[in-house]
Amino acid sequence: MLKKIILWVAGLCVFTFFVFLVFANILILRRPHQVSSVADAPTSSIALVFGGGMKDATTMSDIQTDRVRIGIELYKLGKVQKIMM
């Protein structure tokens, strides 16, 4: 009996997790305020640029290089006043 209850609760947790994933993805994909170009970005006092890893001790990964480049573009275009990396 206890084994059936544990399996039922585990199944319910897995089902709830997948429902959450689907709902979260739908919300993210339908966001009307996604920006596709730097010129279309809204202005802000600060841009928070997240890291993207390093290839080695001195070389940024491609993802991190793109994020830093876009942060610099936002600053140069006057879209942000400060950049935090």
C-alpha positions in Angstrom: 0.0 0.0 0.0 2.8 2.4 0.9 4.6 1.6 -2.3 1.6 2.5 -4.3 1.2 5.9 -2.5 4.9 6.7 -3.1 4.6 5.8 -6.8 1.5 7.9 -7.1 3.1 10.9 -5.4 6.2 10.5 -7.6 4.1 10.3 -10.7 2.2 13.4 -9.7 5.4 15.3 -9.1 6.8 14.3 -12.5 3.5 15.3 -14.2 3.5 18.7 -12.4 7.1 19.3 -13.4 6.4 18.7 -17.1 3.2 20.9 -16.9 5.4 23.6 -15.4 8.0 23.2 -18.1 5.4 23.5 -20.9 3.7 26.5 -19.3 7.0 28.3 -18.8 8.1 27.7 -22.4 4.8 29.0 -23.7 5.2 32.2 -21.6 8.7 32.7 -22.8 8.0 32.1 -26.4 5.0 34.5 -26.4 6.8 37.4 -24.8 6.1 40.5 -26.9 9.0 42.4 -25.5 11.8 40.3 -26.9 14.4 42.5 -28.6 15.9 41.3 -31.8 18.4 44.1 -32.4 20.5 46.5 -30.3 18.9 49.5 -31.9 15.4 48.3 -30.8 16.5 47.8 -27.1 14.8 50.1 -24.5 17.0 52.5 -22.6 18.1 51.8 -19.0 20.4 53.1 -16.4 22.4 49.8 -16.3 22.9 46.7 -18.4 23.7 43.5 -16.6 25.9 41.3 -18.8 26.1 37.7 -17.7 29.2 35.5 -18.3 29.2 32.7 -20.7 32.3 30.7 -19.7 35.9 30.7 -20.8 37.6 28.5 -23.4 40.8 28.6 -21.4 42.3 30.8 -18.7 42.7 33.8 -21.1 40.1 33.3 -23.9 36.4 34.1 -23.6 33.9 31.6 -25.1 31.9 32.7 -28.2 28.8 33.2 -26.1 30.6 35.4 -23.6 32.2 37.4 -26.4 28.8 38.0 -28.0 27.3 39.2 -24.7 30.2 41.6 -24.0 30.1 42.9 -27.6 26.3 43.6 -27.3 26.8 45.3 -23.9 29.4 47.6 -25.4 27.1 48.3 -28.4 24.3 49.2 -26.0 26.6 51.6 -24.2 28.0 53.2 -27.3 24.4 53.8 -28.7 23.4 55.5 -25.4 20.9 52.7 -24.6 22.5 52.2 -21.1 24.5 54.5 -18.9 26.6 51.8 -17.2 27.5 48.2 -17.8 27.9 45.6 -15.0 29.8 42.4 -16.0 
